[in-house]
Amino acid sequence: MSETALSNDEFTAFWNDVLAVKFDRFRDILILGLGSHSKAPLSALELPPGSSALDVGCGWGDTAIELAQKVGSTGSVVGIDCCRSFLEYARVDAQRAGLTNVRFVEADVQTYAFRPEYDFCFSRFGMMFFAHPVAAMRNVKSALKPGAVFMFITWRSIEDNPWALIPKKIMREFLPPPSDDAQTCGPGPFSMASPDVVKPQLTAAGFTDIEFKRIDVPVMVGRNVEQAMQFQFAIGPAGEIFREAGEKAEHHRAEIEQALRSELGRHLRDGEVFMPSGSWTITARRPE
């Protein structure tokens, strides 16, 4: 697909119309799994009380809520995401936490009209899906005060993420790859795996002081083998292959289920399924 053909509007519609219900179904797994990658960088993050923070692609709001707790009652946090159902959960959870210093906005980060008012911006697995990544980065920079830091987490290569690679290989034993014109969530979860790609993008967007830090951690992908299998049918590269194969996929469902159960059963830990995963924590700064 050519860059000129890419549309963030199409990706946003696909998230809301197709993917959101699948992600909401496995919300607990995803928050725990994704949280394994944000735990260390957010725990080490020092934000002075009264700071203002932005969380882009905030999903169900758990990281925005964590940031709101860090900046205290005199600070403020805005979480922004294109998925309305995610934000409904976020607002409920923030209210339950008794927080009045965080609000959530349904919008496209790539085009939202920001003002340069934030001391810090964070994103966990939200930057990989933009039609035009440099434009999105440039728009994030427009939200930051001079000298402010942008921290975001992306997946490394699929080879560094067996939780996605192994089920994808199993699916491909039975089904063809998605066609070039298949509906998609954007460039994809592994589109920012290479520092050789991402660093020039950030530089082109006007950021400096760019650093990459590896995180390798096993993630829980199912509370049991059955849930882990259903998770793979719904989400990620394996889920995309199954969804796009249509009737052929259903014809092979029993065989695929058996193969997935057998493999996922090898990764049990106290009854839950854990698999290796790898990410980058990337930091950059808006120049003074």
N, C-alpha and C positions, 0 to 999 in steps of 0.2 A: 504494500500500500504506500503510495507516495505521500510525502509530508503535506503537500497541498491538499490531499484528499482527507487528511485527518481532521476530525471535528470533535472538539471537546463536548459540544452539545450532544453529539451522538453517544459519546462515552458516558456522559451524565445520565442520559435517558436509559442506557443499558444497565447502569448501576441501579437506578430506581425501579425499572420495570422487570429486571430479570435477577440480578445478583443480590439485591438487598434482602429479599425474603430468604435466600439460601444462607447468607451470612448471619442474619438474625437467628436462624434455626440453630446455628452452632456458635452463638455469641459467647457462651461461657468458655468454650474451648479456645476460641480466637483471642479473647481477652487474656486468658492465662498464657497461651502460647506466645502471642505478640508481646505481652508484658515481660516475658523472660528476656527480651532484647532491650527494652527500655528501662528495666529495673536498675542496672548499674549506672548508666549515664545520668538518669534523673536523680538517683540517690546522691551522686557526687555533685550535682548541679547546685550552685549557690546563687540564689536570687534574693537580693535585699528586700525586706518588707516594704511594701508600697510599689513594687515593680509592676509593670504592665507586660503581659505575655500574650502571644498569639499561638494557637495550636491549629495548624492547617491539615486538612484531612483528618479531623479529630475523631471520626467514627462515633463510637458509643460514649465518648467523652471521658473515659477513665483517666487519660493523661492530662486533659484539661482540668479535671477535678484535682489531680495531684498537684498541678502547677498552681491552682487557686489556693490550695492549702499551704504551699510554699510561700506565696507572696503575701499571705495574710489578709485581714479584713480591709487594710488600707490599699491593697493592690487590686489589680483587676486582670481577668483572663477572658479572651474571646476564643471560642472554638468554632471553626468553620468547616463545613462539609457539604457535599452536594446531595447526600442521601437523607431525605426527610425522616425515614423511619429510624435511622441511627440516632438522629438528633432528638427524637421523641424519647428514646431511652436515656440519652444524656441529660435532658432536662429533668426527668424524673429522678435520676440518680443524684444529680446536684442538689435537688430539693431535699431528698432524703438525707443527704450529708449536711444539710443546714447551711449551705453556701449561698451567699448573696452577691459574691464578687466574681461570678462567672456567668457568661451568657453564651448562647449558641446561635449561629447564623447559618441558614441554608443558602449557599452560594457557591459559585465556581471560583476557586482561588486564582485561576489563570486570568480572570477578567474582572474580579471584584475591585471596586474603587477604594483602595486603602488610603489612609493618611499616615505619614511617618511618625507614629506615636508609640511604638512598642519598643521595650527594652530587650526583648528576647522573642525568638520564634522557634517553635518546635514542630516536628512532624515525624510520626512513626509509621512507616510503610504507606505514606500518602503521596509521595512525590513521583512515583514511578509510572503514573497512569495519565499524565498530561499529554495532550496532542502535541504541544510545543513546550518542551521542558524549559528551555531558556526563557521563554516568555513568562512561564509560571515563576521561575526563579527571580526574574527581573521584577515581577509584580510583588513577590514576597519582600524583596529588597525595598520596594517603595513603602512598605508598611513599617520598616525599621528606622529607629533613630540612628543618626551617625554613630558608628562605633559599636552598634548592637550586634549580637551573635545570632546566627541561624544554625540550629542543630537539627539534623534529620537522620533517620535510620532507614536504610534500604537493604534488601536482600543482596547477598553476594550471588555468585553464579549458581545455577541449578545443581551443578556438580557438588557444590558446598552445602546443598540442602536436600539430603536424601529423603526427607519427609515429602518432598514434591517429586524428586527424580524417580524414585523406585516405583510409586504408583503410576507415574506417567509411562514408564517402560512396560509395566504390566498391561496397561490399556492398549499400548501400541502393538502388543502381541496379538490382539484381537481386532483392532479397529484402525482405520486410516487416520492420518493427521487432519486437523481442521483445514478447510479450504482457505485460500487467500482472502476471500470476501466474507469470511465468517464474522458474525457480530463479536465485538470484543470490548473489554473494559478499558482499553487504552494500550499503550506500548507494551505493558505487561509487567508482572512482579519482578522480573530479573533484568529489566531494561537499564537499571542503574548499577549493575554489578561491577562494572569496570571503572576504577579510578581514572584510567586513560580517557574515558568518555565523560565522566562526571566533572572532573576538575576543569577541563576546558569549557564546559557548559557554565559552571559557576563563575569562571573568569569572564566569559562573554556577558554574563548577567551583571557583572560589576562587583563581585565579591572578592575578598582577599583573605589571606591567612587560612588557607584551606587545608584541613587535616582529615585523615581517615584512620579509624581505629576498629580493629576486628573484634567481633563478639562471636564466640562459638558456644552454643548451649543446646542441650537436648530439650525439645519442646513436646508437650503433651498434645497429641492429635486425636485422642479419644479416651473416654473414661472406661472403655472396654473395646474389644476387637470389633464388635458389631457397629458401635458408634464411629470408630475410626474408619471403618470401611464406608459407611454412609457419608462421612465427611469428605472422603476422596471422590465419591461420585458427584458431590455437589460443588466442590470448590477447588480451585487451583488448576494446573495443567491437565491432570487426569480428568477432572470434572469437565473441562472444556472439550476434551476429545470425546468423552461420552455424550455430552449435550449435542455436539455438532454431528455426531454419527447417526442420530435419529433412530429409525426403526432397526437398523443394523445393530446398534448398540443394545437395544432391548432384546434382540435375538440372542445376543451373546451374554446377557446379563448374568445368568447363572454361572457360566464359566468364569467370568471376570470376578464375580463375588467370591467364588471358591479360591481363585488365585490370590486375591487381595487378603482374604481371611488368613490364608496360609502364611503369607509374607508378614502381615501386620502382627500375627501371633508371635513372631520371632522377636518383637520389640516390646514385649510386656514387662512392666515394672510394677510390682504390687497391684496387678490387675489392670493398670492403665497402660496405654500405648505411648511410648516416648520414642522420638526419632531425632537424629542429629540435625542441626540447622546452623546457618552462618549468616551474619549480617555485617554491614558497615555502620558505624556511627560517624557521621560526617559533620564537621563544624566549619563554618566560614563566617566572615565578618563584613558588615557594611563599612566601607572606609569612613573615617572621620571627615 
